[in-house]
């Protein structure tokens, strides 16, 4: 049984390929962060190694499925990003030595399952050398080996690598799907589940993490409060905030981008309120501050703030992408 929430089209495509024994040697799962790409990849690794009858793949209960879910299966390897110093910044990427290790294990026959499966987290973060090494593997794939590449930034992946993979697209999930899952999995009260689902903006992974990790919600609330207070502060204090963001970007680029995306969420809610759509606000706990600011900030000012913040995010993400080229 697939454990993925939503994504029926992707599941149908993979199920059909399994039933007809027509799996690709490599898949590229493309979609926004935290919408279920890793869960789907793990499920596919279970499916190709499952011990039950074909109609039950993945069963989730056999030895193979349970060991893969627990991260204990010797034939299933997740290749994650590793920290690498780039001047004053710390870049997280997949390095050449990690791919060389994959090259070695890919030549070996599966030890305890039917397939060796290699799952690459955020394939857009492959270093240039790692990307070239992986391409050679994809061009001449060993038998009984499955490569699954995950990314939320397909434009930063080599077109040649993309051409060697079967593309599987995943999108943001519906509010109702996330709300239902939060209630079913974690027993969260209905209204709290709705509020959390709104904050997740279609990212089931974020919603589940936030529900399990109170500190994440505290950090998010702190950032929203910071955004609200900025509008009441002096120009000098706003410049200080900008300098702080520049420092954060030099230290942790991904975190800086995430904070700016929170800012976009704040400005979007202001725009929604000014348009009379209060029921569509994502940051419901900040409603009082949002209403107060919506009363005096003009719509053109909000639109311009969103545009400039998105431009900054685009610039930052482009710089992150170029760091891996």
Secondary structure in CASP SS format (residue, H / E / C, confidence):
PFRMAT SS
TARGET T0000
AUTHOR 0000-0000-0000
METHOD secondary structure of the structure
MODEL  1
X C 1.00
X C 1.00
X C 1.00
X C 1.00
X C 1.00
X C 1.00
X C 1.00
X H 1.00
X H 1.00
X H 1.00
X H 1.00
X H 1.00
X H 1.00
X H 1.00
X H 1.00
X H 1.00
X H 1.00
X H 1.00
X H 1.00
X C 1.00
X C 1.00
X C 1.00
X C 1.00
X C 1.00
X C 1.00
X E 1.00
X E 1.00
X E 1.00
X E 1.00
X E 1.00
X C 1.00
X C 1.00
X C 1.00
X C 1.00
X C 1.00
X C 1.00
X H 1.00
X H 1.00
X H 1.00
X H 1.00
X H 1.00
X H 1.00
X H 1.00
X H 1.00
X H 1.00
X H 1.00
X H 1.00
X H 1.00
X H 1.00
X C 1.00
X C 1.00
X C 1.00
X C 1.00
X H 1.00
X H 1.00
X H 1.00
X C 1.00
X C 1.00
X C 1.00
X C 1.00
X C 1.00
X C 1.00
X H 1.00
X H 1.00
X H 1.00
X H 1.00
X H 1.00
X H 1.00
X H 1.00
X C 1.00
X C 1.00
X C 1.00
X C 1.00
X C 1.00
X C 1.00
X E 1.00
X E 1.00
X E 1.00
X E 1.00
X C 1.00
X C 1.00
X E 1.00
X E 1.00
X E 1.00
X E 1.00
X E 1.00
X C 1.00
X C 1.00
X E 1.00
X E 1.00
X E 1.00
X E 1.00
X E 1.00
X E 1.00
X C 1.00
X H 1.00
X H 1.00
X H 1.00
X H 1.00
X H 1.00
X H 1.00
X H 1.00
X H 1.00
X H 1.00
X H 1.00
X H 1.00
X C 1.00
X C 1.00
X C 1.00
X C 1.00
X C 1.00
X C 1.00
X C 1.00
X C 1.00
X C 1.00
X E 1.00
X E 1.00
X E 1.00
X E 1.00
X E 1.00
X C 1.00
X C 1.00
X H 1.00
X H 1.00
X H 1.00
X E 1.00
X C 1.00
X H 1.00
X H 1.00
X H 1.00
X H 1.00
X H 1.00
X H 1.00
X H 1.00
X H 1.00
X H 1.00
X H 1.00
X H 1.00
X H 1.00
X C 1.00
X C 1.00
X C 1.00
X C 1.00
X C 1.00
X E 1.00
X E 1.00
X E 1.00
X E 1.00
X E 1.00
X E 1.00
X E 1.00
X C 1.00
X C 1.00
X H 1.00
X H 1.00
X H 1.00
X C 1.00
X C 1.00
X H 1.00
X H 1.00
X H 1.00
X H 1.00
X H 1.00
X C 1.00
X C 1.00
X E 1.00
X E 1.00
X E 1.00
X E 1.00
X C 1.00
X C 1.00
X C 1.00
X C 1.00
X C 1.00
X H 1.00
X H 1.00
X H 1.00
X H 1.00
X H 1.00
X H 1.00
X H 1.00
X H 1.00
X H 1.00
X H 1.00
X H 1.00
X H 1.00
X C 1.00
X C 1.00
X C 1.00
X H 1.00
X H 1.00
X H 1.00
X H 1.00
X H 1.00
X H 1.00
X H 1.00
X H 1.00
X H 1.00
X H 1.00
X H 1.00
X C 1.00
X C 1.00
X C 1.00
X H 1.00
X H 1.00
X H 1.00
X H 1.00
X H 1.00
X H 1.00
X H 1.00
X H 1.00
X H 1.00
X C 1.00
X H 1.00
X H 1.00
X H 1.00
X H 1.00
X H 1.00
X H 1.00
X H 1.00
X H 1.00
X H 1.00
X H 1.00
X H 1.00
X H 1.00
X H 1.00
X H 1.00
X H 1.00
X H 1.00
X H 1.00
X C 1.00
X C 1.00
X C 1.00
X C 1.00
X H 1.00
X H 1.00
X H 1.00
X H 1.00
X H 1.00
X H 1.00
X H 1.00
X H 1.00
X H 1.00
X H 1.00
X H 1.00
X H 1.00
X H 1.00
X H 1.00
X H 1.00
X H 1.00
X H 1.00
X C 1.00
X H 1.00
X H 1.00
X H 1.00
X H 1.00
X H 1.00
X H 1.00
X H 1.00
X H 1.00
X H 1.00
X H 1.00
X H 1.00
X H 1.00
X H 1.00
X H 1.00
X H 1.00
X H 1.00
X H 1.00
X H 1.00
X H 1.00
X H 1.00
X H 1.00
X H 1.00
X C 1.00
X C 1.00
X C 1.00
X H 1.00
X H 1.00
X H 1.00
X C 1.00
X C 1.00
X C 1.00
X H 1.00
X H 1.00
X H 1.00
X H 1.00
X H 1.00
X H 1.00
X H 1.00
X H 1.00
X H 1.00
X H 1.00
X H 1.00
X C 1.00
X C 1.00
X C 1.00
X C 1.00
X H 1.00
X H 1.00
X H 1.00
X H 1.00
X H 1.00
X H 1.00
X H 1.00
X H 1.00
X H 1.00
X H 1.00
X H 1.00
X H 1.00
X H 1.00
X H 1.00
X H 1.00
X H 1.00
X H 1.00
X H 1.00
X H 1.00
X H 1.00
X H 1.00
X H 1.00
X H 1.00
X H 1.00
X C 1.00
X C 1.00
X C 1.00
END
